Amino acid sequence: MDAGRVCEATAELVFLLMLILMAKGFTVTRGRISTSGSIKLAVFMTVYVITYAALFIYQAYVRFLFACFFRSVFDLFIFICRSAIKLLMNITSIQYNTLIFIAL
C-alpha cells in the first residue's frame, strides 16, 4: 500500500514539473530556460519535494500511532464515548459547583 502511494507521489511530482516547464515554454517555443528561471524552478521543486516527503512521513507516523492505540473501530468508539462522558461529567460538575458557590 505504501509503495503505491510513493508511486503516486512520484507521478504527481513529475507531472507538476512538466506543467511548470510547459508553462515556461520549454520545448514549445524555445529550447532553453533562462538561468534565473532554472534556479527558481530547482528551488521550488526542492522545497516542494521536501515538504511532500515530510508530510508523507508524518502521515505514516500518525497511521502507526493510530494503529497502536486503536486496534479496532470498536476501541475507537469506546474511547470517544468515554471521553464524551468524562467531558459532560466535568461540565456538569463545574456548573453544579458554580451554582453551589453562588447559592452560598
C-alpha positions as CSV (number, residue, x, y, z in Angstrom):
1,M,0.0,0.0,0.0
2,D,2.8,2.4,0.8
3,A,4.6,1.5,-2.5
4,G,1.5,2.6,-4.4
5,R,1.5,5.9,-2.5
6,V,5.1,6.5,-3.3
7,C,4.5,5.9,-7.0
8,E,1.5,8.2,-6.9
9,A,3.6,10.9,-5.2
10,T,6.4,10.5,-7.7
11,A,3.9,10.7,-10.6
12,E,2.4,13.8,-9.2
13,L,5.8,15.5,-8.7
14,V,6.8,14.7,-12.3
15,F,3.5,15.9,-13.6
16,L,3.9,19.2,-11.7
17,L,7.4,19.6,-13.1
18,M,6.2,19.0,-16.6
19,L,3.4,21.5,-16.2
20,I,5.7,24.2,-14.9
21,L,8.2,23.5,-17.8
22,M,5.4,23.8,-20.3
23,A,4.1,27.0,-18.7
24,K,7.6,28.5,-19.1
25,G,7.6,27.5,-22.8
26,F,10.2,24.8,-22.7
27,T,10.2,22.7,-25.9
28,V,7.1,24.6,-27.1
29,T,8.5,27.9,-28.1
30,R,12.1,27.7,-27.0
31,G,14.7,25.0,-26.2
32,R,16.3,26.7,-23.2
33,I,15.2,28.2,-19.9
34,S,17.0,31.2,-18.5
35,T,19.5,30.7,-15.7
36,S,17.3,32.6,-13.2
37,G,14.2,30.5,-14.3
38,S,16.1,27.2,-13.9
39,I,17.3,28.3,-10.4
40,K,13.8,29.3,-9.4
41,L,12.4,26.0,-10.7
42,A,15.1,24.0,-8.9
43,V,14.5,25.8,-5.6
44,F,10.7,25.4,-5.9
45,M,10.8,21.7,-6.8
46,T,13.3,21.1,-4.0
47,V,11.1,22.8,-1.4
48,Y,8.1,21.0,-2.8
49,V,9.7,17.6,-2.7
50,I,11.0,18.1,0.9
51,T,7.6,19.3,2.1
52,Y,5.8,16.4,0.3
53,A,8.2,13.9,1.8
54,A,7.8,15.4,5.3
55,L,4.1,15.2,5.1
56,F,4.3,11.6,3.7
57,I,6.4,10.6,6.7
58,Y,4.2,12.4,9.1
59,Q,1.1,10.6,7.7
60,A,2.8,7.2,8.1
61,Y,3.7,8.2,11.7
62,V,0.1,9.2,12.5
63,R,-1.2,6.0,11.0
64,F,1.3,4.0,13.1
65,L,0.2,5.7,16.3
66,F,-3.5,5.3,15.4
67,A,-2.9,1.6,14.7
68,C,-1.1,1.2,18.0
69,F,-3.7,2.9,20.2
70,F,-6.9,1.8,18.4
71,R,-6.8,-1.7,17.2
72,S,-10.3,-1.7,16.0
73,V,-13.1,0.7,15.3
74,F,-14.9,-0.6,18.4
75,D,-11.9,0.6,20.6
76,L,-12.1,4.0,18.9
77,F,-15.8,4.2,19.6
78,I,-15.4,3.2,23.2
79,F,-12.6,5.8,23.6
80,I,-14.8,8.6,22.1
81,C,-17.7,7.6,24.3
82,R,-15.7,7.6,27.5
83,S,-14.1,10.9,26.6
84,A,-17.5,12.4,25.9
85,I,-18.9,11.1,29.1
86,K,-15.9,12.5,31.1
87,L,-16.3,15.8,29.4
88,L,-20.0,16.0,30.2
89,M,-19.4,15.0,33.8
90,N,-16.7,17.7,34.1
91,I,-19.0,20.3,32.6
92,T,-21.9,19.4,34.8
93,S,-19.7,19.3,38.0
94,I,-18.4,22.7,37.1
95,Q,-21.9,24.0,36.7
96,Y,-23.0,22.3,39.9
97,N,-20.1,23.8,41.9
98,T,-20.8,27.2,40.4
99,L,-24.4,27.0,41.5
100,I,-23.4,26.0,45.0
101,F,-20.9,28.8,45.2
102,I,-23.5,31.3,44.0
103,A,-26.1,30.0,46.4
104,L,-23.8,30.3,49.4
